[in-house]
Amino acid sequence: MPRVVLAFGVIIWALLRVLLTRRRPQPPRLLPTGADPVTDALADAQPVPRFADEELDVDDLRWIVSVEELELDVEYGYNTVVGLDDTVSSYADVADDGLADALADQPGIDAVEHMDREVVLVRSVLSLPDVHAATIRALLAINRNPRRTPRLRSLRPSAMSALADGVATIMGDHGFVGRLWMSPEHDESPAFYRFFAEDRLVQVVGLRDGIGYHKDAGTIVDSRVRLAVEVVEVATSDVVASIELERGREVVVGQRILSTSYDCAPATVDGIDHVLMSRALPLCQSTTSRAAIVDRWVSDLPWHVPDRPRWEAADIAARWGFRKHARDLLKHGLRRLPQSAAVAAKHGL
């Protein structure tokens, strides 16, 4: 009986595998819109060569652009692959000049994915000659009027500084009256801090990794910035003495007790305020003392210790005198790890 059950299970698994992995049927294609759609696309075309010493023969686009059925049914249902010969560079820089967008605008083209310089995936029920013609029309369109795509670049120091100025009031309302300054050429990472002298802890909230799509006209779209929170233990009760200049910007020197960052927020005062109020400042409020930090580390045991590896947290807790917290952090078999054993031996836990 067990062999019969096993054989039956193998058969069922084989059937399921076939059902789960078989390709979806390709959608039927429309008939060509004319006797030769490519000839229609090339009619009266007068492309401009990108390089002064070149002469263009538009009939060459018949072989510079190739179109084939795509047998592999990928996630988004692309059913056509467009190939581009190197010679296409005589007409346009197909990536920077926006071939994918121009092709997506052609009637009958449902979706486009520019995989690399020589391969474009297309979803369309047009006939292959009509997809070929649509690609040629798109290439001729960007030959005359390139669609320059904005480039993703770092935000200018002045923009980051302006954002920091914009959130200075809310930071001051929460006690972050200290400001870490940078030289003008390194002002991409402004930060605020507040100091808890009794435990020698400095909380730092910084704006990091400002990026945006820079247009040729000088405007920036979809700019984003990441918020980072650090808690640093310094060696002196004078926090100013712990601030040093490093590669053109001020940093707080000491041991990082915790460090975290949040997904990029819109690089606007309102966008940053939202992340501050919903995530960054609540974290700061829960880490204002050594006791609060070690309580945070053990609150979700045994499943999770936020901010850092458990043995590092145990080492810090023991050094601060929270020996029970340190022992709790090393429980649940972790003592067998070399790092944990070393911490336990170091502090006699």
Contacts in CASP RR format, 6 or more apart in sequence:
PFRMAT RR
TARGET T0000
AUTHOR 0000-0000-0000
METHOD contacts of the structure
MODEL  1
MPRVVLAFGVIIWALLRVLLTRRRPQPPRLLPTGADPVTDALADAQPVPR
FADEELDVDDLRWIVSVEELELDVEYGYNTVVGLDDTVSSYADVADDGLA
DALADQPGIDAVEHMDREVVLVRSVLSLPDVHAATIRALLAINRNPRRTP
RLRSLRPSAMSALADGVATIMGDHGFVGRLWMSPEHDESPAFYRFFAEDR
LVQVVGLRDGIGYHKDAGTIVDSRVRLAVEVVEVATSDVVASIELERGRE
VVVGQRILSTSYDCAPATVDGIDHVLMSRALPLCQSTTSRAAIVDRWVSD
LPWHVPDRPRWEAADIAARWGFRKHARDLLKHGLRRLPQSAAVAAKHGL
23 71 0 8 1.000
23 72 0 8 1.000
23 73 0 8 1.000
24 73 0 8 1.000
24 77 0 8 1.000
26 69 0 8 1.000
26 73 0 8 1.000
26 79 0 8 1.000
27 79 0 8 1.000
27 125 0 8 1.000
28 125 0 8 1.000
29 125 0 8 1.000
29 126 0 8 1.000
29 127 0 8 1.000
29 128 0 8 1.000
30 125 0 8 1.000
30 126 0 8 1.000
30 127 0 8 1.000
30 130 0 8 1.000
31 127 0 8 1.000
32 127 0 8 1.000
32 129 0 8 1.000
32 130 0 8 1.000
33 127 0 8 1.000
33 130 0 8 1.000
34 40 0 8 1.000
36 129 0 8 1.000
37 127 0 8 1.000
37 129 0 8 1.000
37 130 0 8 1.000
37 132 0 8 1.000
37 133 0 8 1.000
38 61 0 8 1.000
38 62 0 8 1.000
38 129 0 8 1.000
38 132 0 8 1.000
38 133 0 8 1.000
38 136 0 8 1.000
40 133 0 8 1.000
41 133 0 8 1.000
41 134 0 8 1.000
41 136 0 8 1.000
41 137 0 8 1.000
41 140 0 8 1.000
42 58 0 8 1.000
42 59 0 8 1.000
42 61 0 8 1.000
42 62 0 8 1.000
42 136 0 8 1.000
45 58 0 8 1.000
45 140 0 8 1.000
47 56 0 8 1.000
47 58 0 8 1.000
47 91 0 8 1.000
47 140 0 8 1.000
47 143 0 8 1.000
47 144 0 8 1.000
48 143 0 8 1.000
48 144 0 8 1.000
49 55 0 8 1.000
49 56 0 8 1.000
49 90 0 8 1.000
49 91 0 8 1.000
50 89 0 8 1.000
50 90 0 8 1.000
50 91 0 8 1.000
50 92 0 8 1.000
50 93 0 8 1.000
51 90 0 8 1.000
54 90 0 8 1.000
56 90 0 8 1.000
56 91 0 8 1.000
60 87 0 8 1.000
61 136 0 8 1.000
61 139 0 8 1.000
63 85 0 8 1.000
64 84 0 8 1.000
64 85 0 8 1.000
64 87 0 8 1.000
64 88 0 8 1.000
64 91 0 8 1.000
65 82 0 8 1.000
65 83 0 8 1.000
65 84 0 8 1.000
65 85 0 8 1.000
65 88 0 8 1.000
65 132 0 8 1.000
65 135 0 8 1.000
65 136 0 8 1.000
65 139 0 8 1.000
66 82 0 8 1.000
66 83 0 8 1.000
66 84 0 8 1.000
66 85 0 8 1.000
66 132 0 8 1.000
67 80 0 8 1.000
67 81 0 8 1.000
67 82 0 8 1.000
67 83 0 8 1.000
67 128 0 8 1.000
67 129 0 8 1.000
67 131 0 8 1.000
67 132 0 8 1.000
67 135 0 8 1.000
68 80 0 8 1.000
68 81 0 8 1.000
68 83 0 8 1.000
68 128 0 8 1.000
69 79 0 8 1.000
69 80 0 8 1.000
69 81 0 8 1.000
69 128 0 8 1.000
70 78 0 8 1.000
70 79 0 8 1.000
70 80 0 8 1.000
70 81 0 8 1.000
70 121 0 8 1.000
73 79 0 8 1.000
74 121 0 8 1.000
76 111 0 8 1.000
76 113 0 8 1.000
76 123 0 8 1.000
77 111 0 8 1.000
77 123 0 8 1.000
78 111 0 8 1.000
78 113 0 8 1.000
78 121 0 8 1.000
78 122 0 8 1.000
78 123 0 8 1.000
79 122 0 8 1.000
79 123 0 8 1.000
79 124 0 8 1.000
80 121 0 8 1.000
80 122 0 8 1.000
80 123 0 8 1.000
80 124 0 8 1.000
80 128 0 8 1.000
80 131 0 8 1.000
81 119 0 8 1.000
81 120 0 8 1.000
81 121 0 8 1.000
81 122 0 8 1.000
82 103 0 8 1.000
82 119 0 8 1.000
82 120 0 8 1.000
82 121 0 8 1.000
82 122 0 8 1.000
82 131 0 8 1.000
82 135 0 8 1.000
83 118 0 8 1.000
83 119 0 8 1.000
83 120 0 8 1.000
84 94 0 8 1.000
84 117 0 8 1.000
84 118 0 8 1.000
84 119 0 8 1.000
84 120 0 8 1.000
85 118 0 8 1.000
86 118 0 8 1.000
88 94 0 8 1.000
88 139 0 8 1.000
91 139 0 8 1.000
91 140 0 8 1.000
91 142 0 8 1.000
91 143 0 8 1.000
92 98 0 8 1.000
92 99 0 8 1.000
92 139 0 8 1.000
92 142 0 8 1.000
92 143 0 8 1.000
92 146 0 8 1.000
93 146 0 8 1.000
94 114 0 8 1.000
94 117 0 8 1.000
94 139 0 8 1.000
94 142 0 8 1.000
95 114 0 8 1.000
95 117 0 8 1.000
95 149 0 8 1.000
96 146 0 8 1.000
96 148 0 8 1.000
96 149 0 8 1.000
97 142 0 8 1.000
97 146 0 8 1.000
97 147 0 8 1.000
97 148 0 8 1.000
98 142 0 8 1.000
98 146 0 8 1.000
98 147 0 8 1.000
98 148 0 8 1.000
98 149 0 8 1.000
99 114 0 8 1.000
99 120 0 8 1.000
99 138 0 8 1.000
99 139 0 8 1.000
99 142 0 8 1.000
100 112 0 8 1.000
100 113 0 8 1.000
100 114 0 8 1.000
100 120 0 8 1.000
101 112 0 8 1.000
101 147 0 8 1.000
101 149 0 8 1.000
102 138 0 8 1.000
102 139 0 8 1.000
102 141 0 8 1.000
102 142 0 8 1.000
102 147 0 8 1.000
103 109 0 8 1.000
103 112 0 8 1.000
103 120 0 8 1.000
103 122 0 8 1.000
103 134 0 8 1.000
103 135 0 8 1.000
103 138 0 8 1.000
104 111 0 8 1.000
104 112 0 8 1.000
105 138 0 8 1.000
106 134 0 8 1.000
106 137 0 8 1.000
106 138 0 8 1.000
107 134 0 8 1.000
108 124 0 8 1.000
108 125 0 8 1.000
108 126 0 8 1.000
108 130 0 8 1.000
108 134 0 8 1.000
109 122 0 8 1.000
109 123 0 8 1.000
109 124 0 8 1.000
109 126 0 8 1.000
109 131 0 8 1.000
109 134 0 8 1.000
110 123 0 8 1.000
110 124 0 8 1.000
110 125 0 8 1.000
111 122 0 8 1.000
111 123 0 8 1.000
112 120 0 8 1.000
112 121 0 8 1.000
112 122 0 8 1.000
112 123 0 8 1.000
113 120 0 8 1.000
113 121 0 8 1.000
114 120 0 8 1.000
115 121 0 8 1.000
120 135 0 8 1.000
122 131 0 8 1.000
124 131 0 8 1.000
124 134 0 8 1.000
126 134 0 8 1.000
148 215 0 8 1.000
148 216 0 8 1.000
150 212 0 8 1.000
150 213 0 8 1.000
150 214 0 8 1.000
150 215 0 8 1.000
150 221 0 8 1.000
151 213 0 8 1.000
151 214 0 8 1.000
152 211 0 8 1.000
152 212 0 8 1.000
152 213 0 8 1.000
152 214 0 8 1.000
153 211 0 8 1.000
153 212 0 8 1.000
153 213 0 8 1.000
153 214 0 8 1.000
154 188 0 8 1.000
154 209 0 8 1.000
154 210 0 8 1.000
154 211 0 8 1.000
154 212 0 8 1.000
155 188 0 8 1.000
155 210 0 8 1.000
155 211 0 8 1.000
155 212 0 8 1.000
155 220 0 8 1.000
155 223 0 8 1.000
155 225 0 8 1.000
155 267 0 8 1.000
157 182 0 8 1.000
157 184 0 8 1.000
157 185 0 8 1.000
157 186 0 8 1.000
157 187 0 8 1.000
157 188 0 8 1.000
158 187 0 8 1.000
159 220 0 8 1.000
159 223 0 8 1.000
159 267 0 8 1.000
160 187 0 8 1.000
160 188 0 8 1.000
160 189 0 8 1.000
160 190 0 8 1.000
160 207 0 8 1.000
160 210 0 8 1.000
160 225 0 8 1.000
161 187 0 8 1.000
161 190 0 8 1.000
163 190 0 8 1.000
163 207 0 8 1.000
163 225 0 8 1.000
163 267 0 8 1.000
163 268 0 8 1.000
163 269 0 8 1.000
163 272 0 8 1.000
164 179 0 8 1.000
164 190 0 8 1.000
164 191 0 8 1.000
164 192 0 8 1.000
164 207 0 8 1.000
166 269 0 8 1.000
167 269 0 8 1.000
167 272 0 8 1.000
167 273 0 8 1.000
167 276 0 8 1.000
168 179 0 8 1.000
168 192 0 8 1.000
170 273 0 8 1.000
170 276 0 8 1.000
170 277 0 8 1.000
171 177 0 8 1.000
171 192 0 8 1.000
171 205 0 8 1.000
171 276 0 8 1.000
172 192 0 8 1.000
174 194 0 8 1.000
174 281 0 8 1.000
174 284 0 8 1.000
175 194 0 8 1.000
176 192 0 8 1.000
176 193 0 8 1.000
176 194 0 8 1.000
176 203 0 8 1.000
176 205 0 8 1.000
177 192 0 8 1.000
177 194 0 8 1.000
178 192 0 8 1.000
178 193 0 8 1.000
178 194 0 8 1.000
179 190 0 8 1.000
179 191 0 8 1.000
179 192 0 8 1.000
179 193 0 8 1.000
180 190 0 8 1.000
180 191 0 8 1.000
180 192 0 8 1.000
180 193 0 8 1.000
180 204 0 8 1.000
180 243 0 8 1.000
180 249 0 8 1.000
180 250 0 8 1.000
180 251 0 8 1.000
180 252 0 8 1.000
181 190 0 8 1.000
181 249 0 8 1.000
181 250 0 8 1.000
182 188 0 8 1.000
182 189 0 8 1.000
182 190 0 8 1.000
182 248 0 8 1.000
182 249 0 8 1.000
182 250 0 8 1.000
183 248 0 8 1.000
183 249 0 8 1.000
185 248 0 8 1.000
186 247 0 8 1.000
186 248 0 8 1.000
186 249 0 8 1.000
187 249 0 8 1.000
188 210 0 8 1.000
189 206 0 8 1.000
189 207 0 8 1.000
189 208 0 8 1.000
189 249 0 8 1.000
190 206 0 8 1.000
190 207 0 8 1.000
191 204 0 8 1.000
191 205 0 8 1.000
191 206 0 8 1.000
191 207 0 8 1.000
192 204 0 8 1.000
192 205 0 8 1.000
192 206 0 8 1.000
193 202 0 8 1.000
193 203 0 8 1.000
193 204 0 8 1.000
193 205 0 8 1.000
193 239 0 8 1.000
193 252 0 8 1.000
194 202 0 8 1.000
194 203 0 8 1.000
194 284 0 8 1.000
195 201 0 8 1.000
195 202 0 8 1.000
195 203 0 8 1.000
195 239 0 8 1.000
196 202 0 8 1.000
196 203 0 8 1.000
196 288 0 8 1.000
196 289 0 8 1.000
197 237 0 8 1.000
197 239 0 8 1.000
198 289 0 8 1.000
199 233 0 8 1.000
199 289 0 8 1.000
199 290 0 8 1.000
200 233 0 8 1.000
200 234 0 8 1.000
200 235 0 8 1.000
200 236 0 8 1.000
200 237 0 8 1.000
201 231 0 8 1.000
201 232 0 8 1.000
201 233 0 8 1.000
201 234 0 8 1.000
201 257 0 8 1.000
201 287 0 8 1.000
201 288 0 8 1.000
201 289 0 8 1.000
201 290 0 8 1.000
202 231 0 8 1.000
202 232 0 8 1.000
202 233 0 8 1.000
202 234 0 8 1.000
202 239 0 8 1.000
202 242 0 8 1.000
202 252 0 8 1.000
203 229 0 8 1.000
203 230 0 8 1.000
203 231 0 8 1.000
203 232 0 8 1.000
203 284 0 8 1.000
203 287 0 8 1.000
203 288 0 8 1.000
204 228 0 8 1.000
204 229 0 8 1.000
204 230 0 8 1.000
204 231 0 8 1.000
204 232 0 8 1.000
204 252 0 8 1.000
205 227 0 8 1.000
205 228 0 8 1.000
205 229 0 8 1.000
205 276 0 8 1.000
205 280 0 8 1.000
205 281 0 8 1.000
205 284 0 8 1.000
206 227 0 8 1.000
206 228 0 8 1.000
206 229 0 8 1.000
207 225 0 8 1.000
207 226 0 8 1.000
207 227 0 8 1.000
207 228 0 8 1.000
207 272 0 8 1.000
208 225 0 8 1.000
208 226 0 8 1.000
208 227 0 8 1.000
208 228 0 8 1.000
208 261 0 8 1.000
209 224 0 8 1.000
209 225 0 8 1.000
209 226 0 8 1.000
209 264 0 8 1.000
210 223 0 8 1.000
210 224 0 8 1.000
210 225 0 8 1.000
210 226 0 8 1.000
210 264 0 8 1.000
210 267 0 8 1.000
211 223 0 8 1.000
211 224 0 8 1.000
211 225 0 8 1.000
211 264 0 8 1.000
212 220 0 8 1.000
212 221 0 8 1.000
212 222 0 8 1.000
212 223 0 8 1.000
212 224 0 8 1.000
212 267 0 8 1.000
213 220 0 8 1.000
213 221 0 8 1.000
213 222 0 8 1.000
213 223 0 8 1.000
214 220 0 8 1.000
215 221 0 8 1.000
223 266 0 8 1.000
223 267 0 8 1.000
224 264 0 8 1.000
224 265 0 8 1.000
224 266 0 8 1.000
224 267 0 8 1.000
225 264 0 8 1.000
225 265 0 8 1.000
225 266 0 8 1.000
225 267 0 8 1.000
225 272 0 8 1.000
226 261 0 8 1.000
226 262 0 8 1.000
226 263 0 8 1.000
226 264 0 8 1.000
226 265 0 8 1.000
227 261 0 8 1.000
227 262 0 8 1.000
227 265 0 8 1.000
227 272 0 8 1.000
227 275 0 8 1.000
227 276 0 8 1.000
227 279 0 8 1.000
227 280 0 8 1.000
228 259 0 8 1.000
228 260 0 8 1.000
228 261 0 8 1.000
228 262 0 8 1.000
229 258 0 8 1.000
229 259 0 8 1.000
229 260 0 8 1.000
229 261 0 8 1.000
229 280 0 8 1.000
229 283 0 8 1.000
229 284 0 8 1.000
230 252 0 8 1.000
230 256 0 8 1.000
230 258 0 8 1.000
230 259 0 8 1.000
231 256 0 8 1.000
231 257 0 8 1.000
231 258 0 8 1.000
231 259 0 8 1.000
231 287 0 8 1.000
231 293 0 8 1.000
232 242 0 8 1.000
232 252 0 8 1.000
232 253 0 8 1.000
232 254 0 8 1.000
232 255 0 8 1.000
232 256 0 8 1.000
232 257 0 8 1.000
233 254 0 8 1.000
233 255 0 8 1.000
233 257 0 8 1.000
234 242 0 8 1.000
234 252 0 8 1.000
234 253 0 8 1.000
234 254 0 8 1.000
235 242 0 8 1.000
235 254 0 8 1.000
236 242 0 8 1.000
239 252 0 8 1.000
242 252 0 8 1.000
242 253 0 8 1.000
242 254 0 8 1.000
243 250 0 8 1.000
243 251 0 8 1.000
243 252 0 8 1.000
243 253 0 8 1.000
244 250 0 8 1.000
244 251 0 8 1.000
244 253 0 8 1.000
245 251 0 8 1.000
257 293 0 8 1.000
257 307 0 8 1.000
257 308 0 8 1.000
257 316 0 8 1.000
258 287 0 8 1.000
258 293 0 8 1.000
258 306 0 8 1.000
258 307 0 8 1.000
258 308 0 8 1.000
259 307 0 8 1.000
260 283 0 8 1.000
260 306 0 8 1.000
260 307 0 8 1.000
262 275 0 8 1.000
262 279 0 8 1.000
262 280 0 8 1.000
265 271 0 8 1.000
265 272 0 8 1.000
265 274 0 8 1.000
265 275 0 8 1.000
266 272 0 8 1.000
286 292 0 8 1.000
286 296 0 8 1.000
287 293 0 8 1.000
287 296 0 8 1.000
290 320 0 8 1.000
290 322 0 8 1.000
291 322 0 8 1.000
294 313 0 8 1.000
294 316 0 8 1.000
294 317 0 8 1.000
294 320 0 8 1.000
294 322 0 8 1.000
294 325 0 8 1.000
295 325 0 8 1.000
296 306 0 8 1.000
296 307 0 8 1.000
297 305 0 8 1.000
297 306 0 8 1.000
297 307 0 8 1.000
297 313 0 8 1.000
297 317 0 8 1.000
297 325 0 8 1.000
297 329 0 8 1.000
298 305 0 8 1.000
298 325 0 8 1.000
298 328 0 8 1.000
298 329 0 8 1.000
300 306 0 8 1.000
301 328 0 8 1.000
301 329 0 8 1.000
301 331 0 8 1.000
301 332 0 8 1.000
302 331 0 8 1.000
302 332 0 8 1.000
305 313 0 8 1.000
305 329 0 8 1.000
307 313 0 8 1.000
309 339 0 8 1.000
310 329 0 8 1.000
310 330 0 8 1.000
310 334 0 8 1.000
310 340 0 8 1.000
311 329 0 8 1.000
311 330 0 8 1.000
311 334 0 8 1.000
311 337 0 8 1.000
311 339 0 8 1.000
311 340 0 8 1.000
311 342 0 8 1.000
311 343 0 8 1.000
312 339 0 8 1.000
313 329 0 8 1.000
314 325 0 8 1.000
314 326 0 8 1.000
314 327 0 8 1.000
314 329 0 8 1.000
314 330 0 8 1.000
314 340 0 8 1.000
314 343 0 8 1.000
314 344 0 8 1.000
314 349 0 8 1.000
315 326 0 8 1.000
315 343 0 8 1.000
315 346 0 8 1.000
315 347 0 8 1.000
317 323 0 8 1.000
317 325 0 8 1.000
317 326 0 8 1.000
317 329 0 8 1.000
318 326 0 8 1.000
318 343 0 8 1.000
318 346 0 8 1.000
318 347 0 8 1.000
318 349 0 8 1.000
319 347 0 8 1.000
323 347 0 8 1.000
323 349 0 8 1.000
326 343 0 8 1.000
326 347 0 8 1.000
326 349 0 8 1.000
327 349 0 8 1.000
330 340 0 8 1.000
330 343 0 8 1.000
330 344 0 8 1.000
330 349 0 8 1.000
334 340 0 8 1.000
335 341 0 8 1.000
335 344 0 8 1.000
343 349 0 8 1.000
END
